[in-house]
Amino acid sequence: MPQEVRAQVEDIPGEEYWPENYHCFHKQAVKKGYSGVAIFTKKEPETVSDSLGAEEFDQEGRYIECTYQDLIIASAYFPSGSSGDARQEAKYRFLDFFEKKLVEYNKKKTAFVFCGDINIVHKEIDIKNWKSNQKNSGCLPEERAWLDKIFEEHGCTDAFRSINKDADEYTWWSNRGNAYNNNVGWRIDYQIYNKFFTKTPLRASVYKVERFSDHAPLIVEYE
């Protein structure tokens, strides 16, 4: 489930973007070279939706979900607020819209898993430089409180942290200051499921054998 694809569908005709034996679904941004999410799945879904229900974020290509008989799974790319106050306010609006979706699926007792770049660290264990980032987007108390709320009030679970308690397990590194080689990172990529999802995570890891971008894939295997 890639996020920040940053490509229009017509720009990615290669087989690597449409792997054999997978059903491939892309949600692109209206603005070329910006944002975008995708889902590659071996099992064909019953339906696919690429709308979060908020036009400003739907135009940015930030959400796509596949519905199966007993499960909805989504690929999500939360906004970053690091470029300034306007984008931080947009990020908070996105969190509000996304929380409504979580509440909706809980009311329907629908099993729901969302995966992707949340652009928020949760705890001190999830970031190398905790104290120095308290005033920076992605580590703000208000953002982390949103994660607390969905875990504590809405019954969601951070699949990775439910079984992997190791420190220094990050999924994103700045391109500045040799951050990757020094492992000065942030864990801002998640797989999060609600209380109606019944599969148990068995193994969780960050894939670093190859480097694809400033993010590393987060891998979770379920029973």
N, C-alpha and C positions, 0 to 999 in steps of 0.2 A: 504494500500500500504506500506508494510514494506521495509525498507532498512537495509543494513548490516545484511543480513540473516545469513551469515557465515556458510552455510551448503550446502552439495551436495544433490541433489534431492533424491538419494538413502538413505540418512541419515535421512530423515523426512517422514516416511511412515504414521505417525499418523494422525488421522482424523482432529486434530486441525490445521494441515497444509494444508488440503484439505477439507475445510468445505463443507458440503452438501448444494446444491442449489447455489454454486458459481463455476465459471470457474476460475481455478487457474493457473497462469503462473509464472514460476521462471526463473531467469537468474543467473546462478551460476558462480563464478570465477573459473579459471583454477586451481589456488592455493587453496588447501583445507583449510577450516576454515577461509576464507578471503572474505570480502565484500559480494556482492550478493544483488539482489533486487527481488521484486515480485509484482504481481498485483492479487487481488481477486476481481472478478466482477460478479454481478448477471446477467448482460446482455452479451451474447456471442458476442465477437468482430468479425468483418469481417476478419481482419488479425492481426497478432501479429509479432512485430519485436523486436529483442533484440540487435540490432547493432546501435551504435552511429556513426559508420563510421570511428572509430579510433581504430586500433587493440590493442594498448597498454591498452586502457580503456575497450574495449570489453572483453579482457581476464581477466580483473578485475571484470567483472560482475556488471557494474555500471549503466546500462540503459535497460529499457524494455518499449515498448509502445503498446497500443491497439488502433486499428483504427475502428471507427464506421462510419455510414453514414454521420454524420454531426459533428464529433468530433474525435480528437486524444488525448488520455490521457496517460501520461507517469509516471513511477516511476524512480526516479533518485537519485543516491548517489554520490555526488561530493567528490573528494579527499580532504583529510586534508593535510595541509602542516606543521603540528606541529612537525613532526619528523626530519625536517631538510631542507636544501636548495634544495636538489634534488626533494623532494616531493612537495615543494612549487612551483618549476618550472613546475612539472607535473600538479599541480593544475591550473596554468595559461594556460597550453596547453589545459586542459579540458575545461576551460572557453571559449577559442577561438573556439573549436569545437562545444560547445553547442550554442554559439552565432550564428554560421553558421546555425544550425538547426532552431533556432528562425527566422532568416532571410528567410530561405527557406519556412517555413510554412506561414510567412507573405506574401511572394511573391505569394504563391498559394492561399492566402485568406482562409487558413484552420484554423478552430477553434482548439486551442491547449492549453492543461492544463498540467503542469508538477508538480509533488508532490514529496517531499522528503527532505532528509538531504543535504542542500546546503553548510553547513560548513562555512557560512559567516553571520555575523550579519549586519544589514543595518544601523540602526540609534542608537543614544544613548539610546532610550527607549527600545531597544532590548537586552541590556546587563546590568548587575548589575554594574560591575566595568569598566566603559567606558575609563577613562583616563589611567589606569594602563595596559590596553590591546592594546593600539594603535600600539605597535610593535610586537604583537603576531598574528600568523596565525589565520584567521577567523575574525579578526577585523582590518586588514591592510587597509590603505586608498585605495590602488590599487584594493583590492577585493571589497570594498564597492562601489568604482567607477564603477565596472562592473555591480553591481545591479542598480546603478543610470542610467547607460546607457541602460539597457534593459527596465527599467521603462519609462525613458524619451524619448529615441530615438526610441525604438522598440515597444512602446505602450503596454507593459505588465503591469499587476496589481498584487500586493500582496494581495490576497484575504483576508487574516486574518486582515491585517492592514487597509483594505478598510472599515471595519466596527467595528473593535475592537481597540480602541485607549488607552487602559489601560496600565499603566506601570507594571513592575514586572510580565509580562506574558512570561515565558520562556519555552523552550522545551528541554533544555539539561543542565545538571549539572555535574561538575567534581566529580569524586569519592573521591577526596581529601578534607580534611578540613571541613567535614560536610556541604558541599555546598548545598545539596538538602534540608536538614532541615532548613537551613538559607536562602533558596531561592536565592543563589548566582549563577545565571544562565545566559544562553545565549539563544536567540531565533534564532536557525539556521535551523529550519524545516519550510518549506513553501508549500503553494499551490499557484502557479503563473499561470495566464492565459493571453493569447494574446488578441489583440483588436478585433479578429473575434469570440471570445467566447461571447455569448450573455446572458448567465444565470447570474442572480444577486445573490451574496452571501447574505444570510439572517441572519445567525448566525455563529459565529466562537469562538472556545474555545480550551483550552488545557486540556486534560483529565488527572486528577491526583488522581482519586478515588483509582486506583491501580497503583503500580509501576512495570513496566516490565523490565526496563534497565536504563541506564543513560539518555535515551531520554523519553519524554512523547508524546503520540499521539496528533497530531494537527487535529482538527475536524472542517470542514466547511460544512454547509448545504446551498444548492443553491435552487433557486426557481424552 
